[in-house]
């Protein structure tokens, strides 16, 4: 109807369908949020030309990293590999971020890195975590206002389980990344369940 | 329109919208697949009473474990912890299934289990994998024809990264589970990306 008669007001749509304005509200909200319909104040709804297949894409497109991220799990760069193993068990996470003073990211260390280090035959109590971690700039990052779809694609294409969520800061004229959260495949799986159950 | 005038044929909908039947085909297919509309041969389309919010749920509800599962990664129960560590690095997976003769599941072993075993101070070359693994029946399983949403919920509620996909078989009057695949949070993340990009 909006495609044929748009722009058309919500009141006019309700009249044509012999429905109350209130009965239409949630449907119009979904159609607008998904991008199938556009809405202009005092003009009405218009058809954007998108297909119903784009509905899911439209809804997911509105979700940002900040909406689903978990709290960051970090250890200091002065820690040993042993400390990192204790932290990964205590927090029950797959990856830990290694930070310098002020919470700026220096590296990340995963269960896989720790397993490799533990197998290395060295004394893990004396082995600095910095020798076993993946260092900046070889770390895939996410921003809090980034679309969650883009973060999910990074997890897949870079074959990692977790992305540190960071904010950029300039310290002594050097760009640094402050760790503010993490996005994991668990967050994406939970989001998938929430969307399917909504 | 279908809500108001249904059951209504596709031809009649096309007439009312001044569109060709062909132009409507994909939209009607999506609406039917998602469960918003029902369709009866020679009667036409009718409104099922579901809301647009249920569109995503409808589409996801049609996806089964078999549609997205990965191949199983297994080792024999006669292997050592060292063998399991080599396999987990070679295959680059988070969890390996431990099987008996015939490919029946006996246990699973994760990076976390292996890290714990490597820290234990024993000779991992001589330590049987069966002493470090999680044993049946304490393993969360999935079936190939199970809805993917149910498998995703198991991953979340049981806090595991991977579910072995199994088929039941009776061997010498004992029920056993043959390993035919695996479902991981990576599969769900990939599915999420595919749905959003479709």
Interface residues (C-beta under 8 A of the other chain):
Chain A: X1 X3 X4 X17 X18 X26 X27 X30 X31 X51 X52 X53 X55 X56 X57 X59 X60 X61 X85 X88 X89 X92 X94 X111 X112 X114 X115 X116 X118 X119 X149 X152 X153 X155 X156 X159 X161 X184 X185 X186 X188 X189 X190 X191 X192 X193 X195 X196 X197 X198
Chain B: X1 X4 X17 X18 X26 X27 X30 X31 X51 X52 X53 X55 X56 X57 X59 X60 X61 X85 X88 X89 X92 X94 X111 X112 X114 X115 X116 X118 X119 X149 X152 X153 X155 X156 X159 X161 X184 X185 X186 X188 X189 X190 X191 X192 X193 X195 X196 X197 X198
